[in-house]
Structure formats: structure tokens, C-alpha cells
């Protein structure tokens, strides 16, 4: 009796249809811990297709990396539209983003690089800005506050230098965020009070 064996090195054939979502999911799996592992060849191997087949769905590695970032940011917890305290809603949003990034420690740099032009990142920013304006902040004030907390969490990710966060890192960041938000509220509150007095006196 003869046994037919697959020849060594012969590529396996993918049975499922290939689409953009499958390509992104494979790329995310590869890049989860180290973005340098993400190559078109690595993705083709993960999907059991030729490299050429990938180019029917993405233009190249840069576009693929951008799609991976969009997929990650799309998992950010939504901000409650009826949040009674915009400051607390912003705090929850930032902590949620940090927890999300903890799931993809190899992609910190990619997320930071692609966020300025990311539709998903812009959506998250709009939610945060709206929460602050709900607390009576003017647009420019809300922008400054949001930029401050953004720089805090971005800086904390850079300081990790690619390593996973430890519990001490998580606790320290939460404490730092609370101090920053408390200071910003104190800084802006006198302006709020002055504005209210002006409205009351009609001047």
C-alpha cells in the first residue's frame, strides 16, 4: 500500500474566501507582540495564500498597518452619551484606551504614528471633546485639556519602550491622570465662575 504525502515545501491551499478583513485579522495576529514581524510574506504564510493575492486587497505594508491601527482603535470602549460627568467620562475613556493598548504591546508605535490621520482616532477625540464641552468648556479649552491627557498617555506608552505594563505602571498612570485632571479643573474653574458672574450681572 502506498501513502501519498504532501511534498515538503508545497504550499497549502486556503479554502476560505480571502477579503480585507481576513488580511487585517492575520496581520493583527502577527504584529500583536512585535510590529517588525509584520511583512506581506508573513501575512501570506498565515493565510496560506500567495503574496500576490494580498495585493488585491491592500496596496502594501503601510496601508495594511494603517488598517490594523483602525481595527485596534475600533475596539476602544465607546463613551456613554448620557454621562453625567464629562470629566469622569474622559477619565474612563483614557483608561479604556490604555487597557486596549495593553492587549497589543507591539503596536504602540504604529498606533501613535497613524492616530493623527485615523478616522477612528478622530471619532474618539470628538467624543472626548464633546464630554468636556458638556461641562461648560469652550472649544479651545476642551482642546487644550484633551491634548494634555493625550500627551500623558502617549508619553506613558513611550516610556514602556515596548514592554508590557506592570501593575505598578497601571496604578501610577491612573494616579497621574487623576492629578492632571484635578489640576486642569482647578485651573479652569475660576474662568467658569467669572463667566457665570458676567452672565448674571448682564455685563
Phi and psi restraints in degrees (value plus and minus 20) as a CYANA .aco file:
   2 UNK   PHI    -120.4   -80.4
   2 UNK   PSI     122.0   162.0
   3 UNK   PHI    -130.1   -90.1
   3 UNK   PSI     103.4   143.4
   4 UNK   PHI    -108.1   -68.1
   4 UNK   PSI     100.9   140.9
   5 UNK   PHI    -133.5   -93.5
   5 UNK   PSI     129.0   169.0
   6 UNK   PHI     -88.8   -48.8
   6 UNK   PSI     111.0   151.0
   7 UNK   PHI     -82.3   -42.3
   7 UNK   PSI     119.9   159.9
   8 UNK   PHI     -79.6   -39.6
   8 UNK   PSI     112.3   152.3
   9 UNK   PHI      66.4   106.4
   9 UNK   PSI     -26.7    13.3
  10 UNK   PHI     -95.0   -55.0
  10 UNK   PSI     106.5   146.5
  11 UNK   PHI     -87.9   -47.9
  11 UNK   PSI     120.4   160.4
  12 UNK   PHI     -97.8   -57.8
  12 UNK   PSI     133.3   173.3
  13 UNK   PHI    -120.0   -80.0
  13 UNK   PSI     108.4   148.4
  14 UNK   PHI     -93.4   -53.4
  14 UNK   PSI     112.2   152.2
  15 UNK   PHI    -110.2   -70.2
  15 UNK   PSI     -54.9   -14.9
  16 UNK   PHI     -98.8   -58.8
  16 UNK   PSI     129.6   169.6
  17 UNK   PHI     -81.2   -41.2
  17 UNK   PSI     124.9   164.9
  18 UNK   PHI    -117.0   -77.0
  18 UNK   PSI     109.5   149.5
  19 UNK   PHI    -162.1  -122.1
  19 UNK   PSI     158.4   198.4
  20 UNK   PHI     -81.4   -41.4
  20 UNK   PSI     -61.0   -21.0
  21 UNK   PHI     -83.5   -43.5
  21 UNK   PSI     -56.6   -16.6
  22 UNK   PHI     -87.9   -47.9
  22 UNK   PSI     -58.7   -18.7
  23 UNK   PHI     -84.6   -44.6
  23 UNK   PSI     -64.4   -24.4
  24 UNK   PHI     -85.2   -45.2
  24 UNK   PSI     -62.2   -22.2
  25 UNK   PHI     -81.9   -41.9
  25 UNK   PSI     -60.4   -20.4
  26 UNK   PHI     -87.0   -47.0
  26 UNK   PSI     -62.1   -22.1
  27 UNK   PHI     -83.4   -43.4
  27 UNK   PSI     -60.6   -20.6
  28 UNK   PHI     -84.6   -44.6
  28 UNK   PSI     -58.9   -18.9
  29 UNK   PHI     -82.9   -42.9
  29 UNK   PSI     -60.3   -20.3
  30 UNK   PHI     -91.9   -51.9
  30 UNK   PSI     -63.6   -23.6
  31 UNK   PHI    -106.9   -66.9
  31 UNK   PSI     -21.5    18.5
  32 UNK   PHI     -74.1   -34.1
  32 UNK   PSI     -61.9   -21.9
  33 UNK   PHI    -123.5   -83.5
  33 UNK   PSI     -45.0    -5.0
  34 UNK   PHI    -173.9  -133.9
  34 UNK   PSI      92.4   132.4
  35 UNK   PHI     -87.2   -47.2
  35 UNK   PSI     -44.4    -4.4
  36 UNK   PHI     -85.5   -45.5
  36 UNK   PSI     -37.6     2.4
  37 UNK   PHI     -96.6   -56.6
  37 UNK   PSI     -32.6     7.4
  38 UNK   PHI    -100.7   -60.7
  38 UNK   PSI      86.6   126.6
  39 UNK   PHI    -152.3  -112.3
  39 UNK   PSI     139.8   179.8
  40 UNK   PHI     -83.0   -43.0
  40 UNK   PSI     -54.7   -14.7
  41 UNK   PHI     -87.5   -47.5
  41 UNK   PSI     -59.3   -19.3
  42 UNK   PHI     -84.6   -44.6
  42 UNK   PSI     -59.4   -19.4
  43 UNK   PHI     -87.6   -47.6
  43 UNK   PSI     -60.7   -20.7
  44 UNK   PHI     -82.8   -42.8
  44 UNK   PSI     -57.5   -17.5
  45 UNK   PHI     -86.2   -46.2
  45 UNK   PSI     -60.6   -20.6
  46 UNK   PHI     -83.3   -43.3
  46 UNK   PSI     -57.1   -17.1
  47 UNK   PHI    -111.6   -71.6
  47 UNK   PSI     -28.5    11.5
  48 UNK   PHI      42.0    82.0
  48 UNK   PSI      25.9    65.9
  49 UNK   PHI    -154.3  -114.3
  49 UNK   PSI     149.6   189.6
  50 UNK   PHI     -95.7   -55.7
  50 UNK   PSI     136.9   176.9
  51 UNK   PHI     -80.5   -40.5
  51 UNK   PSI     -58.1   -18.1
  52 UNK   PHI     -79.1   -39.1
  52 UNK   PSI     -53.7   -13.7
  53 UNK   PHI     -85.1   -45.1
  53 UNK   PSI     -50.3   -10.3
  54 UNK   PHI     -86.8   -46.8
  54 UNK   PSI     -54.7   -14.7
  55 UNK   PHI     -90.9   -50.9
  55 UNK   PSI     -26.7    13.3
  56 UNK   PHI     -98.4   -58.4
  56 UNK   PSI     -34.0     6.0
  57 UNK   PHI    -138.5   -98.5
  57 UNK   PSI     -48.1    -8.1
  58 UNK   PHI    -158.1  -118.1
  58 UNK   PSI     128.7   168.7
  59 UNK   PHI     -95.5   -55.5
  59 UNK   PSI     -42.8    -2.8
  60 UNK   PHI     147.9   187.9
  60 UNK   PSI    -191.1  -151.1
  61 UNK   PHI     -83.9   -43.9
  61 UNK   PSI     -60.6   -20.6
  62 UNK   PHI     -81.4   -41.4
  62 UNK   PSI     -65.9   -25.9
  63 UNK   PHI     -84.9   -44.9
  63 UNK   PSI     -60.2   -20.2
  64 UNK   PHI     -82.4   -42.4
  64 UNK   PSI     -61.0   -21.0
  65 UNK   PHI     -84.3   -44.3
  65 UNK   PSI     -58.9   -18.9
  66 UNK   PHI     -82.9   -42.9
  66 UNK   PSI     -59.1   -19.1
  67 UNK   PHI     -87.8   -47.8
  67 UNK   PSI     -55.0   -15.0
  68 UNK   PHI     -84.4   -44.4
  68 UNK   PSI     -63.7   -23.7
  69 UNK   PHI     -81.9   -41.9
  69 UNK   PSI     -62.3   -22.3
  70 UNK   PHI     -80.6   -40.6
  70 UNK   PSI     -59.2   -19.2
  71 UNK   PHI     -83.7   -43.7
  71 UNK   PSI     -62.2   -22.2
  72 UNK   PHI     -85.4   -45.4
  72 UNK   PSI     -70.6   -30.6
  73 UNK   PHI     -85.4   -45.4
  73 UNK   PSI     -45.3    -5.3
  74 UNK   PHI     -87.7   -47.7
  74 UNK   PSI     -34.9     5.1
  75 UNK   PHI    -111.8   -71.8
  75 UNK   PSI     -20.1    19.9
  76 UNK   PHI     -82.1   -42.1
  76 UNK   PSI     116.6   156.6
  77 UNK   PHI     -83.3   -43.3
  77 UNK   PSI     111.5   151.5
  78 UNK   PHI     -88.4   -48.4
  78 UNK   PSI     128.0   168.0
  79 UNK   PHI    -102.2   -62.2
  79 UNK   PSI     112.8   152.8
  80 UNK   PHI     -81.0   -41.0
  80 UNK   PSI     102.8   142.8
  81 UNK   PHI     -86.1   -46.1
  81 UNK   PSI     -42.3    -2.3
  82 UNK   PHI    -127.3   -87.3
  82 UNK   PSI       4.5    44.5
  83 UNK   PHI     -77.8   -37.8
  83 UNK   PSI     109.8   149.8
  84 UNK   PHI     -97.5   -57.5
  84 UNK   PSI     -41.0    -1.0
  85 UNK   PHI    -149.5  -109.5
  85 UNK   PSI      89.2   129.2
  86 UNK   PHI     -83.2   -43.2
  86 UNK   PSI     -53.8   -13.8
  87 UNK   PHI     -85.4   -45.4
  87 UNK   PSI     -64.5   -24.5
  88 UNK   PHI     -86.9   -46.9
  88 UNK   PSI     -54.9   -14.9
  89 UNK   PHI     -85.1   -45.1
  89 UNK   PSI     -60.9   -20.9
  90 UNK   PHI     -84.0   -44.0
  90 UNK   PSI     -63.5   -23.5
  91 UNK   PHI     -78.1   -38.1
  91 UNK   PSI     -66.0   -26.0
  92 UNK   PHI     -83.6   -43.6
  92 UNK   PSI     -57.2   -17.2
  93 UNK   PHI     -83.3   -43.3
  93 UNK   PSI     -66.9   -26.9
  94 UNK   PHI     -84.9   -44.9
  94 UNK   PSI     -63.9   -23.9
  95 UNK   PHI     -84.4   -44.4
  95 UNK   PSI     -55.4   -15.4
  96 UNK   PHI     -86.4   -46.4
  96 UNK   PSI     -59.2   -19.2
  97 UNK   PHI     -85.4   -45.4
  97 UNK   PSI     -61.0   -21.0
  98 UNK   PHI     -80.5   -40.5
  98 UNK   PSI     -65.2   -25.2
  99 UNK   PHI     -83.5   -43.5
  99 UNK   PSI     -57.1   -17.1
 100 UNK   PHI     -83.3   -43.3
 100 UNK   PSI     -66.0   -26.0
 101 UNK   PHI     -85.2   -45.2
 101 UNK   PSI     -47.7    -7.7
 102 UNK   PHI     -81.6   -41.6
 102 UNK   PSI     -44.3    -4.3
 103 UNK   PHI     -97.9   -57.9
 103 UNK   PSI     -35.8     4.2
 104 UNK   PHI    -152.0  -112.0
 104 UNK   PSI      43.6    83.6
 105 UNK   PHI     -81.8   -41.8
 105 UNK   PSI     -41.9    -1.9
 106 UNK   PHI    -103.4   -63.4
 106 UNK   PSI     -24.0    16.0
 107 UNK   PHI    -133.2   -93.2
 107 UNK   PSI      -7.0    33.0
 108 UNK   PHI     -73.7   -33.7
 108 UNK   PSI     -72.4   -32.4
 109 UNK   PHI     -82.2   -42.2
 109 UNK   PSI     -60.5   -20.5
 110 UNK   PHI     -85.2   -45.2
 110 UNK   PSI     -62.6   -22.6
 111 UNK   PHI     -84.0   -44.0
 111 UNK   PSI     -64.1   -24.1
 112 UNK   PHI     -85.0   -45.0
 112 UNK   PSI     -56.4   -16.4
 113 UNK   PHI     -92.6   -52.6
 113 UNK   PSI     -56.3   -16.3
 114 UNK   PHI    -112.4   -72.4
 114 UNK   PSI     -36.3     3.7
 115 UNK   PHI     -77.7   -37.7
 115 UNK   PSI     -60.9   -20.9
 116 UNK   PHI     -77.2   -37.2
 116 UNK   PSI     -49.4    -9.4
 117 UNK   PHI    -131.8   -91.8
 117 UNK   PSI      -4.1    35.9
 118 UNK   PHI    -108.7   -68.7
 118 UNK   PSI     105.2   145.2
 119 UNK   PHI     -79.5   -39.5
 119 UNK   PSI     -59.3   -19.3
 120 UNK   PHI     -86.6   -46.6
 120 UNK   PSI     -61.7   -21.7
 121 UNK   PHI     -83.6   -43.6
 121 UNK   PSI     -58.6   -18.6
 122 UNK   PHI     -84.9   -44.9
 122 UNK   PSI     -55.8   -15.8
 123 UNK   PHI     -85.0   -45.0
 123 UNK   PSI     -62.6   -22.6
 124 UNK   PHI     -83.3   -43.3
 124 UNK   PSI     -61.8   -21.8
 125 UNK   PHI     -82.7   -42.7
 125 UNK   PSI     -62.4   -22.4
 126 UNK   PHI     -81.2   -41.2
 126 UNK   PSI     -59.3   -19.3
 127 UNK   PHI     -83.3   -43.3
 127 UNK   PSI     -64.4   -24.4
 128 UNK   PHI     -84.5   -44.5
 128 UNK   PSI     -62.3   -22.3
 129 UNK   PHI     -83.8   -43.8
 129 UNK   PSI     -60.9   -20.9
 130 UNK   PHI     -83.8   -43.8
 130 UNK   PSI     -58.4   -18.4
 131 UNK   PHI     -82.9   -42.9
 131 UNK   PSI     -59.6   -19.6
 132 UNK   PHI     -91.1   -51.1
 132 UNK   PSI     -59.5   -19.5
 133 UNK   PHI     -86.0   -46.0
 133 UNK   PSI     -48.4    -8.4
 134 UNK   PHI     -82.7   -42.7
 134 UNK   PSI     -46.3    -6.3
 135 UNK   PHI    -105.9   -65.9
 135 UNK   PSI     -13.9    26.1
 136 UNK   PHI      77.3   117.3
 136 UNK   PSI     -16.0    24.0
 137 UNK   PHI     -96.1   -56.1
 137 UNK   PSI     121.8   161.8
 138 UNK   PHI     -90.4   -50.4
 138 UNK   PSI     144.7   184.7
 139 UNK   PHI     -77.9   -37.9
 139 UNK   PSI     -64.9   -24.9
 140 UNK   PHI     -86.6   -46.6
 140 UNK   PSI     -54.6   -14.6
 141 UNK   PHI     -88.3   -48.3
 141 UNK   PSI     -64.0   -24.0
 142 UNK   PHI     -81.5   -41.5
 142 UNK   PSI     -58.1   -18.1
 143 UNK   PHI     -83.9   -43.9
 143 UNK   PSI     -63.5   -23.5
 144 UNK   PHI     -84.3   -44.3
 144 UNK   PSI     -62.5   -22.5
 145 UNK   PHI     -83.8   -43.8
 145 UNK   PSI     -66.3   -26.3
 146 UNK   PHI     -84.3   -44.3
 146 UNK   PSI     -58.5   -18.5
 147 UNK   PHI     -84.3   -44.3
 147 UNK   PSI     -58.3   -18.3
 148 UNK   PHI     -83.6   -43.6
 148 UNK   PSI     -66.9   -26.9
 149 UNK   PHI     -91.0   -51.0
 149 UNK   PSI     -50.4   -10.4
 150 UNK   PHI     -85.3   -45.3
 150 UNK   PSI     -64.9   -24.9
 151 UNK   PHI     -83.8   -43.8
 151 UNK   PSI     -52.8   -12.8
 152 UNK   PHI     -83.7   -43.7
 152 UNK   PSI     -69.1   -29.1
 153 UNK   PHI     -94.5   -54.5
 153 UNK   PSI     -51.7   -11.7
 154 UNK   PHI     -84.6   -44.6
 154 UNK   PSI     -64.4   -24.4
 155 UNK   PHI     -82.2   -42.2
 155 UNK   PSI     -56.4   -16.4
 156 UNK   PHI     -87.3   -47.3
 156 UNK   PSI     -53.3   -13.3
 157 UNK   PHI     -91.7   -51.7
 157 UNK   PSI     -59.8   -19.8
 158 UNK   PHI     -81.2   -41.2
 158 UNK   PSI     -60.5   -20.5
 159 UNK   PHI     -83.6   -43.6
 159 UNK   PSI     -44.4    -4.4
 160 UNK   PHI     -88.8   -48.8
 160 UNK   PSI     -47.3    -7.3
 161 UNK   PHI      35.7    75.7
 161 UNK   PSI      20.3    60.3
 162 UNK   PHI      69.8   109.8
 162 UNK   PSI     -29.7    10.3
 163 UNK   PHI    -106.2   -66.2
 163 UNK   PSI     134.5   174.5
 164 UNK   PHI     -85.2   -45.2
 164 UNK   PSI     131.6   171.6
 165 UNK   PHI     -93.2   -53.2
 165 UNK   PSI     119.2   159.2
 166 UNK   PHI    -113.3   -73.3
 166 UNK   PSI     149.6   189.6
 167 UNK   PHI     -80.4   -40.4
 167 UNK   PSI     -55.9   -15.9
 168 UNK   PHI     -83.2   -43.2
 168 UNK   PSI     -57.0   -17.0
 169 UNK   PHI     -85.1   -45.1
 169 UNK   PSI     -62.5   -22.5
 170 UNK   PHI     -82.7   -42.7
 170 UNK   PSI     -66.1   -26.1
 171 UNK   PHI     -85.9   -45.9
 171 UNK   PSI     -61.6   -21.6
 172 UNK   PHI     -85.1   -45.1
 172 UNK   PSI     -60.7   -20.7
 173 UNK   PHI     -84.3   -44.3
 173 UNK   PSI     -65.2   -25.2
 174 UNK   PHI     -79.7   -39.7
 174 UNK   PSI     -61.3   -21.3
 175 UNK   PHI     -85.3   -45.3
 175 UNK   PSI     -63.3   -23.3
 176 UNK   PHI     -83.5   -43.5
 176 UNK   PSI     -59.8   -19.8
 177 UNK   PHI     -83.5   -43.5
 177 UNK   PSI     -61.9   -21.9
 178 UNK   PHI     -83.5   -43.5
 178 UNK   PSI     -61.5   -21.5
 179 UNK   PHI     -84.1   -44.1
 179 UNK   PSI     -63.3   -23.3
 180 UNK   PHI     -83.4   -43.4
 180 UNK   PSI     -68.4   -28.4
 181 UNK   PHI     -83.3   -43.3
 181 UNK   PSI     -62.2   -22.2
 182 UNK   PHI     -80.7   -40.7
 182 UNK   PSI     -62.8   -22.8
 183 UNK   PHI     -86.1   -46.1
 183 UNK   PSI     -60.2   -20.2
 184 UNK   PHI     -85.7   -45.7
 184 UNK   PSI     -59.8   -19.8
 185 UNK   PHI     -83.2   -43.2
 185 UNK   PSI     -63.1   -23.1
 186 UNK   PHI     -85.2   -45.2
 186 UNK   PSI     -57.2   -17.2
 187 UNK   PHI     -87.0   -47.0
 187 UNK   PSI     -57.6   -17.6
 188 UNK   PHI    -109.4   -69.4
 188 UNK   PSI     -42.0    -2.0
 189 UNK   PHI     -79.6   -39.6
 189 UNK   PSI     -63.2   -23.2
 190 UNK   PHI     -77.0   -37.0
 190 UNK   PSI     -56.9   -16.9
 191 UNK   PHI     -86.4   -46.4
 191 UNK   PSI     -58.3   -18.3
 192 UNK   PHI     -82.9   -42.9
 192 UNK   PSI     -63.6   -23.6
 193 UNK   PHI     -85.5   -45.5
 193 UNK   PSI     -60.8   -20.8
 194 UNK   PHI     -82.2   -42.2
 194 UNK   PSI     -63.8   -23.8
 195 UNK   PHI     -82.3   -42.3
 195 UNK   PSI     -59.8   -19.8
 196 UNK   PHI     -86.0   -46.0
 196 UNK   PSI     -59.5   -19.5
 197 UNK   PHI     -85.3   -45.3
 197 UNK   PSI     -58.0   -18.0
 198 UNK   PHI     -83.5   -43.5
 198 UNK   PSI     -62.5   -22.5
 199 UNK   PHI     -84.7   -44.7
 199 UNK   PSI     -61.3   -21.3
 200 UNK   PHI     -86.5   -46.5
 200 UNK   PSI     -57.3   -17.3
 201 UNK   PHI    -107.6   -67.6
 201 UNK   PSI     -29.1    10.9
 202 UNK   PHI      56.4    96.4
 202 UNK   PSI      -9.5    30.5
